[in-house]
Amino acid sequence: MKRILGILLVTAILIMACACTVMGEGETKDAKETGTYADVAADAWYADAVKTLSESGIMNGTGGGRFSPGGTFTRAQLVTVLYRMAGEPDAAADGGGAFMDVADGQWYSDAVSWAAAEGVVSGYGNGLFGTNDPVTQEQMAVMLYRRAGEPNTETAADDASDWARAAVGWARQNGIAAGQELDFSPGEAASRAQVAVMTARFMALEAADPQESGNGGTEAGSDNANDVLIIYFSAANTKDIDAVTAATPLIDSMGATEWMANEIHKKTGGDIVKIVPSVDYPLAYNDLADYAKDETDKNARPAFEALSIDPSSYKTVYIGYPVWWYTLPMVMETFFDTYDMTGVTIVPFNTHEGSRDGGTYDLISQREPGAEVLEGLPIRGGDTGSGKAASQISEWIEGLPLK
Ligand SMILES: Cc1cc2nc3c(=O)[nH]c(=O)nc-3n(C[C@H](O)[C@H](O)[C@H](O)COP(=O)(O)O)c2cc1C
């Protein structure tokens, strides 16, 4: 009994210590209010950011009047910072849904719940969120990028992990991950000073240009530029991994359908959202083929992660996917079961290796009888990335009978 009580006590102390580093419970009142800390020199490159975030209660010290600028920050702490930045909206009371390491009632539960529902975090793909892992600099860039609505970016960062390339490119392009002092190194743990500076820069970007940061006017039901949504599933990027690339030379770092979706987005504007299945698909091509075959044979309805938008609220929705086993990937069937697209104009597009659309456009008309389904565009996966495919997409869009 004594032993159990001892373990409980140690656990409680650890939890409290962890919470304090983000909540700043132990710091002096002065430090919190003035944003000045014994270990933050007035002329430090991060001093202004620390002050701004402290004064607004978004990020606090580590106790005892210290900020610990060189210390690391956990993933739960970063999500809490983002949650506070968003004004702590009501969160689903499920402690982050699918994450096994996010229990209800913890200091970070609401924040993780909110971030998962908003599509800001998707965890490691194995049911874990990585609550107490130090957040890396590229993970932080991805979270900010998603928070910004994944705006189109011209530059992808070659030194980042595949899944973080666009985000890091965007963060550099917008000055969030820039500067000698910040010394952005994608795979390294982010220091508390870096977290403060990148967060403050993101807030400044958001305040200066809500469209650029992605947080203005892109939510469902708002006045989108042209009320267009591009939504797609692409296995190669399903979970930040190149499932198909691993086995075929056809596709580079980006999924074929993802490339198509981005090309369409460049030409149409509007919002772009990826459908991410809730479980990891196998990495190797043959394993993926078997797995998908099994799903198709069973007519399964695999779950996908909550979308940050409501696709049925848009006027025109481009819907993209690869052909799998001569038909729609089953996760797309889940999508059509989930959303009643009555009144929406659906424009399908897909990639394939010979089946063209495989009859999927007719299938979509059957699944969504209340929607108008226009003539879609099938492109071979192996042709994606080419100028020819880009021209095909332009011509197709120009010829669409959109009102
Ligand atoms: C599980 C699986 C099943 C596939 N089945 C077909 C098929 O029946 N017909 C076809 O033309 N291509 C098929 N393909 C090829 C994909 O449609 C093609 O590689 C596509 O461009 C992949 O898109 P992505 O990179 O966006 O995931 C299949 C690929 C996979 C992984």
The ligand as an ORCA input file, in Angstrom:
! r2SCAN-3c Opt
* xyz 0 1
  C      -3.462     -0.366    -53.170
  C      -3.324      0.127    -54.577
  C      -4.204     -0.316    -55.540
  C      -4.121      0.180    -56.847
  N      -5.030     -0.228    -57.767
  C      -4.997      0.322    -59.000
  C      -5.976     -0.029    -59.984
  O      -6.861     -0.858    -59.753
  N      -5.908      0.550    -61.197
  C      -4.936      1.458    -61.506
  O      -4.947      1.964    -62.626
  N      -4.004      1.829    -60.584
  C      -4.015      1.285    -59.367
  N      -3.079      1.659    -58.428
  C      -2.101      2.690    -58.772
  C      -2.502      4.030    -58.192
  O      -3.796      4.420    -58.610
  C      -1.514      5.095    -58.629
  O      -0.218      4.710    -58.318
  C      -1.847      6.437    -58.022
  O      -1.259      7.440    -58.796
  C      -1.347      6.571    -56.580
  O      -1.745      7.832    -56.101
  P      -1.140      8.482    -54.766
  O       0.334      8.650    -54.980
  O      -1.808      9.799    -54.669
  O      -1.469      7.588    -53.631
  C      -3.126      1.141    -57.172
  C      -2.216      1.553    -56.183
  C      -2.308      1.047    -54.913
  C      -1.339      1.518    -53.865
*
